[in-house]
Amino acid sequence: MIFKHSTLVLILSAAAISVSLFVVKHQVQALDDDLVGINRGITNTREGIHVLKAEWSHLNQPARLRALAGRYLEVGPPDVERIGSAERIIDPLPERGEIGKAAETADAGHIDPKRAIKQGAQIGNEADGANKLQAVASSLEGTKP
């Protein structure tokens, strides 16, 4: 009987080992297939990156960009008409004192400060700007928003 029990245990252990080896073999094959798929994806991605780099270098050629800019953009070397004169740039800017006076005038007469400052900006850098600001402020008092 001892021989029979040990033989039975040996056969059952051999069967269990065979089944476990079969399961492990299929798991390894599945992992190997996954690895092949991942490597194929990496290769495809690298090829795509290579193609994109080639397209990028073609699209960024300076001669091509210069031609496209000339065709679609109105960019050129600066000339006098585009820049304008210094008076055109400086005249619309109010001085600091005029802005403060416009705000004070607006507060004193309960006028909208933004409107008074806008009116002051339209006056410009003239010598009698303060007098004109007060005239604008008094004219605005009649037309309160």
Long-range contacts (C-beta under 8 A, 24 or more apart in sequence): 90-125, 91-124, 91-125, 92-121, 92-122, 92-124, 93-121, 93-124, 93-125, 94-120, 94-121, 94-123, 94-124, 94-125, 94-129, 95-125, 95-129, 97-130, 98-123, 98-129, 98-130, 98-133, 101-130, 101-133, 102-133, 102-137, 105-133, 105-134, 105-137, 106-137, 109-137, 109-138, 109-140, 109-141, 110-144, 111-137, 111-140, 111-141, 111-144, 112-140, 112-145, 115-140, 115-145, 116-140
